[in-house]
Amino acid sequence: MKITDLLEDSAEALRNLPELAGAPVIVEDLCDARSAVEGKFGKASRCVIVRFGGSAPVKQGSEGPLFDRVGILCECYEKPCATRGLRDGLTLLDVAQHVARALHGAKSEWMTSILFYRGITPIEQLDGGVVCCAVKFDTTEAI
């Protein structure tokens, strides 16, 4: 399993989510979410950045594959001043909950296990009137 494939597959599933129609879904592998938001968020009122959330060994040995618990973070960003007038009425937490439901149990054909939902972080206020929170997932994969 390549972690980058896991990120791309997760992002693709979110791009097909009706509640995120028109919102950029970005795979960020440089751990520089703020510049990605500034550069790609643009005029959109929402965006989601799919990032690597770290890993920890589950099974190690001198022979055979290594298994890691691989984390995925789906950071949800919103400009509340721009979303208040939208007809969908979705808040940042609504979007985060849709992301949680969309990816919990997701599995690509090459994955060893499914994605498990692990929670939503508290909302943070960023510069420029942007708020964000992250939806956390993990899975056990051979690396």
Secondary structure, 3 states (H helix, E strand, C coil): CCHHHHHHHHHHHHHCCHHHCCCCEEEECCCCHHHHHHHHHCCCCEEEEEEEEEEEEEECCCCCCCEEEEEEEEEEEECHHHHCCCCCCCCHHHHHHHHHHHHCCCCCCCCCCCCEEEEECCCEECHHHCEEEEEEEEEEEEC
